[in-house]
Amino acid sequence: MKAGSERWLFTCEHGGRTVPEGYAQLFAGADDVLASHRGWDAGALDACDALAPALADAVFTLEITRLFIDANRSLTHPRLFSEYTRPLPAPEKDAIIAGWWRPWRADVAKQAAHWIAAGHRVLHVSIHSFTPELDGQWRNADIGLLYDPARAAEREFCGRWQSSLQLRGWRVRRNYPYRGTSDGHTAALRKEFGPRYAGIELELNQALLPARTAALHEALASTLAQLR
C-alpha cells in the first residue's frame, strides 16, 4: 500500500469488561471470570489509546465484556454468546444483537466504506491481547500479528512490522497465537470490501503488563510511524 492513499482505522473489540445496565443478574458471582482473559483483553484498550491519537484516522472501541456478546465473532459463530447469555430466549438475544453488535459493526463498516468510496485504501489494525498461558501451554511471543497470508498487502505489511519490532528486541510471531483467517472482525471486512481493505490483528502478550507497558507502546508507536 502507498501511504498517500491510505486511511488507517484502529479498533478494540474487547477493550473492557462492563456488563450493560439491566443484565447484571446474568453475571452474579462471575466477577473472577469477568476479570480474566475470558472477560476482556487486558491492556488492549490502553494500547489503542496510546497509539491511535498519532496514527489512526479513525478509532472505534468497545468496552462491554465479550461474555455479553462478542463483537469479534460473526452472528453465526457458536461463541457469539457465552454461557451467561446463550440461554436467553431468542428475542432477548436478538435485542442484544440489535442494541450492541450491529451498531458497532455498522459504525466501523460505514467509516471504511466512506474512505473506499472516496478512492482510499483502508488499513485496519484491530488491537487485542492474549493470556500468556492457555490450557497448560505457554505462548512464546510478546506480539502476534494476524493476517491473511494470501493477501499481499497484509503479508508485506506484517513482514515489515515484524522485522522492525524484532530489531528492537521483541519476540514477534506472525499468525500466532491464532490464525488471521479465523472468524473475526477483520475477516468479515475483507469479504465486504475486497482488495482495497487490509485487516491486521495486533495481539499483545498480557505477561508484558504492566512492567513493560510503556516500552511496548513506544515500540509499537515508533515502528508503526515508520510504516505510516
Biotite code that builds the C-alpha atoms (Angstrom):
import biotite.structure as struc

atoms = struc.array([
    struc.Atom([0.000, 0.000, 0.000], chain_id="A", res_id=1, res_name="MET", atom_name="CA", element="C"),
    struc.Atom([1.100, 3.561, -0.627], chain_id="A", res_id=2, res_name="LYS", atom_name="CA", element="C"),
    struc.Atom([0.834, 5.809, 2.369], chain_id="A", res_id=3, res_name="ALA", atom_name="CA", element="C"),
    struc.Atom([-0.712, 8.717, 0.459], chain_id="A", res_id=4, res_name="GLY", atom_name="CA", element="C"),
    struc.Atom([-3.855, 6.819, -0.485], chain_id="A", res_id=5, res_name="SER", atom_name="CA", element="C"),
    struc.Atom([-4.326, 5.023, 2.811], chain_id="A", res_id=6, res_name="GLU", atom_name="CA", element="C"),
    struc.Atom([-6.549, 5.709, 5.749], chain_id="A", res_id=7, res_name="ARG", atom_name="CA", element="C"),
    struc.Atom([-5.738, 3.932, 8.997], chain_id="A", res_id=8, res_name="TRP", atom_name="CA", element="C"),
    struc.Atom([-8.564, 2.531, 11.090], chain_id="A", res_id=9, res_name="LEU", atom_name="CA", element="C"),
    struc.Atom([-7.965, 1.275, 14.639], chain_id="A", res_id=10, res_name="PHE", atom_name="CA", element="C"),
    struc.Atom([-10.455, -0.810, 16.612], chain_id="A", res_id=11, res_name="THR", atom_name="CA", element="C"),
    struc.Atom([-10.506, -2.513, 20.004], chain_id="A", res_id=12, res_name="CYS", atom_name="CA", element="C"),
    struc.Atom([-13.270, -5.109, 20.189], chain_id="A", res_id=13, res_name="GLU", atom_name="CA", element="C"),
    struc.Atom([-12.563, -6.419, 23.700], chain_id="A", res_id=14, res_name="HIS", atom_name="CA", element="C"),
    struc.Atom([-11.487, -3.244, 25.468], chain_id="A", res_id=15, res_name="GLY", atom_name="CA", element="C"),
    struc.Atom([-13.450, -3.663, 28.700], chain_id="A", res_id=16, res_name="GLY", atom_name="CA", element="C"),
    struc.Atom([-15.419, -5.986, 30.944], chain_id="A", res_id=17, res_name="ARG", atom_name="CA", element="C"),
    struc.Atom([-18.511, -3.858, 31.525], chain_id="A", res_id=18, res_name="THR", atom_name="CA", element="C"),
    struc.Atom([-21.848, -5.595, 31.871], chain_id="A", res_id=19, res_name="VAL", atom_name="CA", element="C"),
    struc.Atom([-24.596, -3.388, 30.391], chain_id="A", res_id=20, res_name="PRO", atom_name="CA", element="C"),
    struc.Atom([-27.196, -1.987, 32.728], chain_id="A", res_id=21, res_name="GLU", atom_name="CA", element="C"),
    struc.Atom([-30.067, -4.375, 33.256], chain_id="A", res_id=22, res_name="GLY", atom_name="CA", element="C"),
    struc.Atom([-28.035, -7.539, 32.695], chain_id="A", res_id=23, res_name="TYR", atom_name="CA", element="C"),
    struc.Atom([-26.020, -7.712, 35.937], chain_id="A", res_id=24, res_name="ALA", atom_name="CA", element="C"),
    struc.Atom([-28.109, -10.603, 37.278], chain_id="A", res_id=25, res_name="GLN", atom_name="CA", element="C"),
    struc.Atom([-26.839, -12.827, 34.473], chain_id="A", res_id=26, res_name="LEU", atom_name="CA", element="C"),
    struc.Atom([-23.293, -12.429, 35.781], chain_id="A", res_id=27, res_name="PHE", atom_name="CA", element="C"),
    struc.Atom([-23.932, -12.808, 39.521], chain_id="A", res_id=28, res_name="ALA", atom_name="CA", element="C"),
    struc.Atom([-20.900, -14.499, 41.079], chain_id="A", res_id=29, res_name="GLY", atom_name="CA", element="C"),
    struc.Atom([-18.861, -14.212, 37.859], chain_id="A", res_id=30, res_name="ALA", atom_name="CA", element="C"),
    struc.Atom([-16.536, -11.395, 38.908], chain_id="A", res_id=31, res_name="ASP", atom_name="CA", element="C"),
    struc.Atom([-13.425, -13.576, 38.609], chain_id="A", res_id=32, res_name="ASP", atom_name="CA", element="C"),
    struc.Atom([-14.382, -14.741, 35.123], chain_id="A", res_id=33, res_name="VAL", atom_name="CA", element="C"),
    struc.Atom([-15.164, -11.196, 34.021], chain_id="A", res_id=34, res_name="LEU", atom_name="CA", element="C"),
    struc.Atom([-11.747, -10.074, 35.254], chain_id="A", res_id=35, res_name="ALA", atom_name="CA", element="C"),
    struc.Atom([-9.966, -12.912, 33.448], chain_id="A", res_id=36, res_name="SER", atom_name="CA", element="C"),
    struc.Atom([-8.870, -13.178, 29.813], chain_id="A", res_id=37, res_name="HIS", atom_name="CA", element="C"),
    struc.Atom([-12.286, -14.623, 29.063], chain_id="A", res_id=38, res_name="ARG", atom_name="CA", element="C"),
    struc.Atom([-13.984, -11.373, 30.030], chain_id="A", res_id=39, res_name="GLY", atom_name="CA", element="C"),
    struc.Atom([-11.788, -8.883, 28.211], chain_id="A", res_id=40, res_name="TRP", atom_name="CA", element="C"),
    struc.Atom([-8.401, -8.221, 26.592], chain_id="A", res_id=41, res_name="ASP", atom_name="CA", element="C"),
    struc.Atom([-6.407, -6.596, 29.381], chain_id="A", res_id=42, res_name="ALA", atom_name="CA", element="C"),
    struc.Atom([-4.163, -3.825, 28.098], chain_id="A", res_id=43, res_name="GLY", atom_name="CA", element="C"),
    struc.Atom([-5.665, -3.722, 24.604], chain_id="A", res_id=44, res_name="ALA", atom_name="CA", element="C"),
    struc.Atom([-7.636, -0.518, 25.167], chain_id="A", res_id=45, res_name="LEU", atom_name="CA", element="C"),
    struc.Atom([-4.610, 1.153, 26.778], chain_id="A", res_id=46, res_name="ASP", atom_name="CA", element="C"),
    struc.Atom([-2.552, 0.264, 23.712], chain_id="A", res_id=47, res_name="ALA", atom_name="CA", element="C"),
    struc.Atom([-5.249, 1.581, 21.398], chain_id="A", res_id=48, res_name="CYS", atom_name="CA", element="C"),
    struc.Atom([-5.474, 4.809, 23.388], chain_id="A", res_id=49, res_name="ASP", atom_name="CA", element="C"),
    struc.Atom([-1.691, 5.174, 23.260], chain_id="A", res_id=50, res_name="ALA", atom_name="CA", element="C"),
    struc.Atom([-1.361, 4.554, 19.521], chain_id="A", res_id=51, res_name="LEU", atom_name="CA", element="C"),
    struc.Atom([-4.464, 5.976, 17.925], chain_id="A", res_id=52, res_name="ALA", atom_name="CA", element="C"),
    struc.Atom([-4.091, 9.743, 18.512], chain_id="A", res_id=53, res_name="PRO", atom_name="CA", element="C"),
    struc.Atom([-0.924, 10.000, 16.432], chain_id="A", res_id=54, res_name="ALA", atom_name="CA", element="C"),
    struc.Atom([-1.517, 7.185, 13.966], chain_id="A", res_id=55, res_name="LEU", atom_name="CA", element="C"),
    struc.Atom([-5.187, 6.468, 13.323], chain_id="A", res_id=56, res_name="ALA", atom_name="CA", element="C"),
    struc.Atom([-7.502, 8.414, 11.056], chain_id="A", res_id=57, res_name="ASP", atom_name="CA", element="C"),
    struc.Atom([-10.436, 6.937, 12.981], chain_id="A", res_id=58, res_name="ALA", atom_name="CA", element="C"),
    struc.Atom([-10.764, 4.729, 16.051], chain_id="A", res_id=59, res_name="VAL", atom_name="CA", element="C"),
    struc.Atom([-13.623, 2.643, 17.431], chain_id="A", res_id=60, res_name="PHE", atom_name="CA", element="C"),
    struc.Atom([-13.502, 0.942, 20.822], chain_id="A", res_id=61, res_name="THR", atom_name="CA", element="C"),
    struc.Atom([-15.944, -1.250, 22.717], chain_id="A", res_id=62, res_name="LEU", atom_name="CA", element="C"),
    struc.Atom([-15.853, -1.755, 26.477], chain_id="A", res_id=63, res_name="GLU", atom_name="CA", element="C"),
    struc.Atom([-18.642, -4.254, 27.138], chain_id="A", res_id=64, res_name="ILE", atom_name="CA", element="C"),
    struc.Atom([-17.460, -7.718, 28.150], chain_id="A", res_id=65, res_name="THR", atom_name="CA", element="C"),
    struc.Atom([-17.285, -10.242, 25.338], chain_id="A", res_id=66, res_name="ARG", atom_name="CA", element="C"),
    struc.Atom([-19.110, -12.628, 27.673], chain_id="A", res_id=67, res_name="LEU", atom_name="CA", element="C"),
    struc.Atom([-22.189, -10.472, 26.992], chain_id="A", res_id=68, res_name="PHE", atom_name="CA", element="C"),
    struc.Atom([-21.764, -10.556, 23.202], chain_id="A", res_id=69, res_name="ILE", atom_name="CA", element="C"),
    struc.Atom([-18.509, -10.960, 21.300], chain_id="A", res_id=70, res_name="ASP", atom_name="CA", element="C"),
    struc.Atom([-18.071, -8.132, 18.786], chain_id="A", res_id=71, res_name="ALA", atom_name="CA", element="C"),
    struc.Atom([-15.212, -10.050, 17.176], chain_id="A", res_id=72, res_name="ASN", atom_name="CA", element="C"),
    struc.Atom([-17.419, -13.003, 16.219], chain_id="A", res_id=73, res_name="ARG", atom_name="CA", element="C"),
    struc.Atom([-19.823, -13.354, 13.342], chain_id="A", res_id=74, res_name="SER", atom_name="CA", element="C"),
    struc.Atom([-23.524, -13.746, 14.039], chain_id="A", res_id=75, res_name="LEU", atom_name="CA", element="C"),
    struc.Atom([-23.322, -17.464, 13.198], chain_id="A", res_id=76, res_name="THR", atom_name="CA", element="C"),
    struc.Atom([-20.313, -18.223, 15.399], chain_id="A", res_id=77, res_name="HIS", atom_name="CA", element="C"),
    struc.Atom([-21.120, -20.603, 18.294], chain_id="A", res_id=78, res_name="PRO", atom_name="CA", element="C"),
    struc.Atom([-19.267, -18.318, 20.725], chain_id="A", res_id=79, res_name="ARG", atom_name="CA", element="C"),
    struc.Atom([-21.072, -15.110, 19.776], chain_id="A", res_id=80, res_name="LEU", atom_name="CA", element="C"),
    struc.Atom([-22.830, -15.547, 23.119], chain_id="A", res_id=81, res_name="PHE", atom_name="CA", element="C"),
    struc.Atom([-21.222, -17.020, 26.225], chain_id="A", res_id=82, res_name="SER", atom_name="CA", element="C"),
    struc.Atom([-22.664, -19.465, 28.722], chain_id="A", res_id=83, res_name="GLU", atom_name="CA", element="C"),
    struc.Atom([-24.052, -16.422, 30.570], chain_id="A", res_id=84, res_name="TYR", atom_name="CA", element="C"),
    struc.Atom([-26.159, -15.098, 27.681], chain_id="A", res_id=85, res_name="THR", atom_name="CA", element="C"),
    struc.Atom([-26.628, -18.123, 25.400], chain_id="A", res_id=86, res_name="ARG", atom_name="CA", element="C"),
    struc.Atom([-29.578, -19.492, 27.432], chain_id="A", res_id=87, res_name="PRO", atom_name="CA", element="C"),
    struc.Atom([-31.568, -16.269, 26.924], chain_id="A", res_id=88, res_name="LEU", atom_name="CA", element="C"),
    struc.Atom([-34.709, -16.528, 24.770], chain_id="A", res_id=89, res_name="PRO", atom_name="CA", element="C"),
    struc.Atom([-34.172, -15.736, 21.113], chain_id="A", res_id=90, res_name="ALA", atom_name="CA", element="C"),
    struc.Atom([-35.969, -12.352, 21.244], chain_id="A", res_id=91, res_name="PRO", atom_name="CA", element="C"),
    struc.Atom([-33.658, -11.191, 24.044], chain_id="A", res_id=92, res_name="GLU", atom_name="CA", element="C"),
    struc.Atom([-30.580, -12.302, 22.127], chain_id="A", res_id=93, res_name="LYS", atom_name="CA", element="C"),
    struc.Atom([-31.917, -10.529, 19.037], chain_id="A", res_id=94, res_name="ASP", atom_name="CA", element="C"),
    struc.Atom([-32.287, -7.385, 21.145], chain_id="A", res_id=95, res_name="ALA", atom_name="CA", element="C"),
    struc.Atom([-28.661, -7.658, 22.290], chain_id="A", res_id=96, res_name="ILE", atom_name="CA", element="C"),
    struc.Atom([-27.507, -8.055, 18.693], chain_id="A", res_id=97, res_name="ILE", atom_name="CA", element="C"),
    struc.Atom([-29.589, -5.050, 17.628], chain_id="A", res_id=98, res_name="ALA", atom_name="CA", element="C"),
    struc.Atom([-28.524, -2.940, 20.572], chain_id="A", res_id=99, res_name="GLY", atom_name="CA", element="C"),
    struc.Atom([-24.788, -3.589, 20.687], chain_id="A", res_id=100, res_name="TRP", atom_name="CA", element="C"),
    struc.Atom([-23.328, -5.820, 17.946], chain_id="A", res_id=101, res_name="TRP", atom_name="CA", element="C"),
    struc.Atom([-24.964, -4.341, 14.860], chain_id="A", res_id=102, res_name="ARG", atom_name="CA", element="C"),
    struc.Atom([-24.461, -0.628, 15.676], chain_id="A", res_id=103, res_name="PRO", atom_name="CA", element="C"),
    struc.Atom([-20.790, -1.097, 16.488], chain_id="A", res_id=104, res_name="TRP", atom_name="CA", element="C"),
    struc.Atom([-20.047, -3.195, 13.417], chain_id="A", res_id=105, res_name="ARG", atom_name="CA", element="C"),
    struc.Atom([-22.064, -0.766, 11.273], chain_id="A", res_id=106, res_name="ALA", atom_name="CA", element="C"),
    struc.Atom([-20.144, 2.279, 12.506], chain_id="A", res_id=107, res_name="ASP", atom_name="CA", element="C"),
    struc.Atom([-16.808, 0.678, 11.621], chain_id="A", res_id=108, res_name="VAL", atom_name="CA", element="C"),
    struc.Atom([-18.018, -0.539, 8.222], chain_id="A", res_id=109, res_name="ALA", atom_name="CA", element="C"),
    struc.Atom([-19.532, 2.859, 7.434], chain_id="A", res_id=110, res_name="LYS", atom_name="CA", element="C"),
    struc.Atom([-16.196, 4.562, 8.056], chain_id="A", res_id=111, res_name="GLN", atom_name="CA", element="C"),
    struc.Atom([-14.326, 2.075, 5.862], chain_id="A", res_id=112, res_name="ALA", atom_name="CA", element="C"),
    struc.Atom([-16.962, 2.351, 3.116], chain_id="A", res_id=113, res_name="ALA", atom_name="CA", element="C"),
    struc.Atom([-16.720, 6.151, 3.194], chain_id="A", res_id=114, res_name="HIS", atom_name="CA", element="C"),
    struc.Atom([-12.958, 6.103, 2.659], chain_id="A", res_id=115, res_name="TRP", atom_name="CA", element="C"),
    struc.Atom([-13.089, 3.448, -0.046], chain_id="A", res_id=116, res_name="ILE", atom_name="CA", element="C"),
    struc.Atom([-15.812, 5.336, -1.906], chain_id="A", res_id=117, res_name="ALA", atom_name="CA", element="C"),
    struc.Atom([-13.530, 8.383, -1.797], chain_id="A", res_id=118, res_name="ALA", atom_name="CA", element="C"),
    struc.Atom([-10.774, 6.419, -3.503], chain_id="A", res_id=119, res_name="GLY", atom_name="CA", element="C"),
    struc.Atom([-8.676, 5.491, -0.499], chain_id="A", res_id=120, res_name="HIS", atom_name="CA", element="C"),
    struc.Atom([-7.476, 2.119, 0.700], chain_id="A", res_id=121, res_name="ARG", atom_name="CA", element="C"),
    struc.Atom([-8.023, 1.137, 4.308], chain_id="A", res_id=122, res_name="VAL", atom_name="CA", element="C"),
    struc.Atom([-5.518, -0.375, 6.724], chain_id="A", res_id=123, res_name="LEU", atom_name="CA", element="C"),
    struc.Atom([-7.368, -1.708, 9.752], chain_id="A", res_id=124, res_name="HIS", atom_name="CA", element="C"),
    struc.Atom([-5.460, -2.545, 12.955], chain_id="A", res_id=125, res_name="VAL", atom_name="CA", element="C"),
    struc.Atom([-7.666, -4.493, 15.360], chain_id="A", res_id=126, res_name="SER", atom_name="CA", element="C"),
    struc.Atom([-5.983, -4.464, 18.779], chain_id="A", res_id=127, res_name="ILE", atom_name="CA", element="C"),
    struc.Atom([-6.220, -7.446, 21.150], chain_id="A", res_id=128, res_name="HIS", atom_name="CA", element="C"),
    struc.Atom([-4.235, -9.144, 23.900], chain_id="A", res_id=129, res_name="SER", atom_name="CA", element="C"),
    struc.Atom([-3.746, -12.784, 24.843], chain_id="A", res_id=130, res_name="PHE", atom_name="CA", element="C"),
    struc.Atom([-3.189, -14.653, 28.067], chain_id="A", res_id=131, res_name="THR", atom_name="CA", element="C"),
    struc.Atom([0.407, -15.914, 28.392], chain_id="A", res_id=132, res_name="PRO", atom_name="CA", element="C"),
    struc.Atom([-0.736, -19.433, 29.296], chain_id="A", res_id=133, res_name="GLU", atom_name="CA", element="C"),
    struc.Atom([-3.737, -21.323, 27.987], chain_id="A", res_id=134, res_name="LEU", atom_name="CA", element="C"),
    struc.Atom([-4.643, -24.908, 28.851], chain_id="A", res_id=135, res_name="ASP", atom_name="CA", element="C"),
    struc.Atom([-1.146, -25.558, 30.200], chain_id="A", res_id=136, res_name="GLY", atom_name="CA", element="C"),
    struc.Atom([0.612, -24.209, 27.105], chain_id="A", res_id=137, res_name="GLN", atom_name="CA", element="C"),
    struc.Atom([2.820, -21.122, 27.432], chain_id="A", res_id=138, res_name="TRP", atom_name="CA", element="C"),
    struc.Atom([2.810, -18.737, 24.481], chain_id="A", res_id=139, res_name="ARG", atom_name="CA", element="C"),
    struc.Atom([6.333, -17.887, 23.317], chain_id="A", res_id=140, res_name="ASN", atom_name="CA", element="C"),
    struc.Atom([5.828, -14.471, 21.764], chain_id="A", res_id=141, res_name="ALA", atom_name="CA", element="C"),
    struc.Atom([5.490, -10.905, 23.005], chain_id="A", res_id=142, res_name="ASP", atom_name="CA", element="C"),
    struc.Atom([3.493, -9.778, 19.999], chain_id="A", res_id=143, res_name="ILE", atom_name="CA", element="C"),
    struc.Atom([1.396, -11.587, 17.424], chain_id="A", res_id=144, res_name="GLY", atom_name="CA", element="C"),
    struc.Atom([0.476, -10.194, 14.010], chain_id="A", res_id=145, res_name="LEU", atom_name="CA", element="C"),
    struc.Atom([-2.534, -11.906, 12.447], chain_id="A", res_id=146, res_name="LEU", atom_name="CA", element="C"),
    struc.Atom([-3.327, -11.547, 8.753], chain_id="A", res_id=147, res_name="TYR", atom_name="CA", element="C"),
    struc.Atom([-4.409, -13.436, 5.663], chain_id="A", res_id=148, res_name="ASP", atom_name="CA", element="C"),
    struc.Atom([-1.240, -14.872, 4.031], chain_id="A", res_id=149, res_name="PRO", atom_name="CA", element="C"),
    struc.Atom([-2.998, -14.922, 0.659], chain_id="A", res_id=150, res_name="ALA", atom_name="CA", element="C"),
    struc.Atom([-3.315, -11.120, 0.646], chain_id="A", res_id=151, res_name="ARG", atom_name="CA", element="C"),
    struc.Atom([-0.069, -9.456, -0.418], chain_id="A", res_id=152, res_name="ALA", atom_name="CA", element="C"),
    struc.Atom([-0.734, -6.094, 1.263], chain_id="A", res_id=153, res_name="ALA", atom_name="CA", element="C"),
    struc.Atom([-1.324, -7.714, 4.644], chain_id="A", res_id=154, res_name="GLU", atom_name="CA", element="C"),
    struc.Atom([1.564, -10.146, 4.262], chain_id="A", res_id=155, res_name="ARG", atom_name="CA", element="C"),
    struc.Atom([4.041, -7.437, 3.288], chain_id="A", res_id=156, res_name="GLU", atom_name="CA", element="C"),
    struc.Atom([2.901, -5.005, 5.969], chain_id="A", res_id=157, res_name="PHE", atom_name="CA", element="C"),
    struc.Atom([3.215, -7.620, 8.719], chain_id="A", res_id=158, res_name="CYS", atom_name="CA", element="C"),
    struc.Atom([6.612, -8.740, 7.446], chain_id="A", res_id=159, res_name="GLY", atom_name="CA", element="C"),
    struc.Atom([7.967, -5.208, 7.625], chain_id="A", res_id=160, res_name="ARG", atom_name="CA", element="C"),
    struc.Atom([6.373, -4.551, 11.016], chain_id="A", res_id=161, res_name="TRP", atom_name="CA", element="C"),
    struc.Atom([7.721, -7.818, 12.424], chain_id="A", res_id=162, res_name="GLN", atom_name="CA", element="C"),
    struc.Atom([11.255, -7.006, 11.250], chain_id="A", res_id=163, res_name="SER", atom_name="CA", element="C"),
    struc.Atom([11.164, -3.528, 12.788], chain_id="A", res_id=164, res_name="SER", atom_name="CA", element="C"),
    struc.Atom([9.925, -4.837, 16.118], chain_id="A", res_id=165, res_name="LEU", atom_name="CA", element="C"),
    struc.Atom([12.431, -7.686, 16.180], chain_id="A", res_id=166, res_name="GLN", atom_name="CA", element="C"),
    struc.Atom([15.269, -5.227, 15.637], chain_id="A", res_id=167, res_name="LEU", atom_name="CA", element="C"),
    struc.Atom([14.127, -3.634, 18.897], chain_id="A", res_id=168, res_name="ARG", atom_name="CA", element="C"),
    struc.Atom([14.330, -6.957, 20.697], chain_id="A", res_id=169, res_name="GLY", atom_name="CA", element="C"),
    struc.Atom([10.684, -8.010, 20.721], chain_id="A", res_id=170, res_name="TRP", atom_name="CA", element="C"),
    struc.Atom([9.618, -11.590, 20.118], chain_id="A", res_id=171, res_name="ARG", atom_name="CA", element="C"),
    struc.Atom([7.155, -11.339, 17.246], chain_id="A", res_id=172, res_name="VAL", atom_name="CA", element="C"),
    struc.Atom([5.351, -14.192, 15.531], chain_id="A", res_id=173, res_name="ARG", atom_name="CA", element="C"),
    struc.Atom([3.023, -13.999, 12.575], chain_id="A", res_id=174, res_name="ARG", atom_name="CA", element="C"),
    struc.Atom([-0.415, -15.622, 12.720], chain_id="A", res_id=175, res_name="ASN", atom_name="CA", element="C"),
    struc.Atom([0.219, -16.553, 16.340], chain_id="A", res_id=176, res_name="TYR", atom_name="CA", element="C"),
    struc.Atom([-1.344, -17.398, 18.772], chain_id="A", res_id=177, res_name="PRO", atom_name="CA", element="C"),
    struc.Atom([-4.287, -17.509, 16.340], chain_id="A", res_id=178, res_name="TYR", atom_name="CA", element="C"),
    struc.Atom([-4.736, -17.641, 12.586], chain_id="A", res_id=179, res_name="ARG", atom_name="CA", element="C"),
    struc.Atom([-5.516, -14.378, 10.873], chain_id="A", res_id=180, res_name="GLY", atom_name="CA", element="C"),
    struc.Atom([-8.107, -16.022, 8.665], chain_id="A", res_id=181, res_name="THR", atom_name="CA", element="C"),
    struc.Atom([-10.264, -17.257, 11.538], chain_id="A", res_id=182, res_name="SER", atom_name="CA", element="C"),
    struc.Atom([-13.723, -15.868, 12.129], chain_id="A", res_id=183, res_name="ASP", atom_name="CA", element="C"),
    struc.Atom([-13.400, -12.255, 13.267], chain_id="A", res_id=184, res_name="GLY", atom_name="CA", element="C"),
    struc.Atom([-13.989, -8.601, 12.513], chain_id="A", res_id=185, res_name="HIS", atom_name="CA", element="C"),
    struc.Atom([-11.143, -8.315, 10.001], chain_id="A", res_id=186, res_name="THR", atom_name="CA", element="C"),
    struc.Atom([-12.230, -11.499, 8.206], chain_id="A", res_id=187, res_name="ALA", atom_name="CA", element="C"),
    struc.Atom([-15.733, -10.074, 7.789], chain_id="A", res_id=188, res_name="ALA", atom_name="CA", element="C"),
    struc.Atom([-14.480, -6.744, 6.442], chain_id="A", res_id=189, res_name="LEU", atom_name="CA", element="C"),
    struc.Atom([-12.189, -8.483, 3.935], chain_id="A", res_id=190, res_name="ARG", atom_name="CA", element="C"),
    struc.Atom([-15.248, -10.157, 2.467], chain_id="A", res_id=191, res_name="LYS", atom_name="CA", element="C"),
    struc.Atom([-17.183, -6.893, 2.435], chain_id="A", res_id=192, res_name="GLU", atom_name="CA", element="C"),
    struc.Atom([-14.559, -4.590, 0.928], chain_id="A", res_id=193, res_name="PHE", atom_name="CA", element="C"),
    struc.Atom([-12.165, -6.783, -1.037], chain_id="A", res_id=194, res_name="GLY", atom_name="CA", element="C"),
    struc.Atom([-8.673, -5.706, -2.085], chain_id="A", res_id=195, res_name="PRO", atom_name="CA", element="C"),
    struc.Atom([-8.976, -2.049, -1.051], chain_id="A", res_id=196, res_name="ARG", atom_name="CA", element="C"),
    struc.Atom([-9.134, -3.188, 2.571], chain_id="A", res_id=197, res_name="TYR", atom_name="CA", element="C"),
    struc.Atom([-6.314, -4.756, 4.632], chain_id="A", res_id=198, res_name="ALA", atom_name="CA", element="C"),
    struc.Atom([-7.023, -6.130, 8.093], chain_id="A", res_id=199, res_name="GLY", atom_name="CA", element="C"),
    struc.Atom([-4.345, -6.799, 10.699], chain_id="A", res_id=200, res_name="ILE", atom_name="CA", element="C"),
    struc.Atom([-4.968, -8.095, 14.203], chain_id="A", res_id=201, res_name="GLU", atom_name="CA", element="C"),
    struc.Atom([-2.372, -6.977, 16.730], chain_id="A", res_id=202, res_name="LEU", atom_name="CA", element="C"),
    struc.Atom([-2.097, -9.423, 19.647], chain_id="A", res_id=203, res_name="GLU", atom_name="CA", element="C"),
    struc.Atom([-0.184, -8.380, 22.780], chain_id="A", res_id=204, res_name="LEU", atom_name="CA", element="C"),
    struc.Atom([1.012, -10.806, 25.458], chain_id="A", res_id=205, res_name="ASN", atom_name="CA", element="C"),
    struc.Atom([-0.575, -9.873, 28.787], chain_id="A", res_id=206, res_name="GLN", atom_name="CA", element="C"),
    struc.Atom([2.609, -11.065, 30.542], chain_id="A", res_id=207, res_name="ALA", atom_name="CA", element="C"),
    struc.Atom([4.186, -7.775, 29.451], chain_id="A", res_id=208, res_name="LEU", atom_name="CA", element="C"),
    struc.Atom([1.731, -5.812, 31.579], chain_id="A", res_id=209, res_name="LEU", atom_name="CA", element="C"),
    struc.Atom([2.300, -3.594, 33.451], chain_id="A", res_id=210, res_name="PRO", atom_name="CA", element="C"),
    struc.Atom([6.084, -3.750, 33.786], chain_id="A", res_id=211, res_name="ALA", atom_name="CA", element="C"),
    struc.Atom([6.807, -3.343, 30.071], chain_id="A", res_id=212, res_name="ARG", atom_name="CA", element="C"),
    struc.Atom([3.702, -1.448, 29.005], chain_id="A", res_id=213, res_name="THR", atom_name="CA", element="C"),
    struc.Atom([5.464, 1.843, 28.323], chain_id="A", res_id=214, res_name="ALA", atom_name="CA", element="C"),
    struc.Atom([8.263, 0.180, 26.344], chain_id="A", res_id=215, res_name="ALA", atom_name="CA", element="C"),
    struc.Atom([5.737, -1.846, 24.365], chain_id="A", res_id=216, res_name="LEU", atom_name="CA", element="C"),
    struc.Atom([3.670, 1.206, 23.458], chain_id="A", res_id=217, res_name="HIS", atom_name="CA", element="C"),
    struc.Atom([6.771, 3.124, 22.430], chain_id="A", res_id=218, res_name="GLU", atom_name="CA", element="C"),
    struc.Atom([7.971, 0.283, 20.210], chain_id="A", res_id=219, res_name="ALA", atom_name="CA", element="C"),
    struc.Atom([4.576, -0.139, 18.566], chain_id="A", res_id=220, res_name="LEU", atom_name="CA", element="C"),
    struc.Atom([4.190, 3.605, 18.017], chain_id="A", res_id=221, res_name="ALA", atom_name="CA", element="C"),
    struc.Atom([7.656, 4.159, 16.578], chain_id="A", res_id=222, res_name="SER", atom_name="CA", element="C"),
    struc.Atom([7.526, 1.161, 14.242], chain_id="A", res_id=223, res_name="THR", atom_name="CA", element="C"),
    struc.Atom([4.041, 1.995, 13.025], chain_id="A", res_id=224, res_name="LEU", atom_name="CA", element="C"),
    struc.Atom([5.106, 5.585, 12.423], chain_id="A", res_id=225, res_name="ALA", atom_name="CA", element="C"),
    struc.Atom([7.866, 4.278, 10.155], chain_id="A", res_id=226, res_name="GLN", atom_name="CA", element="C"),
    struc.Atom([5.328, 2.250, 8.218], chain_id="A", res_id=227, res_name="LEU", atom_name="CA", element="C"),
    struc.Atom([2.891, 5.150, 8.047], chain_id="A", res_id=228, res_name="ARG", atom_name="CA", element="C"),
])
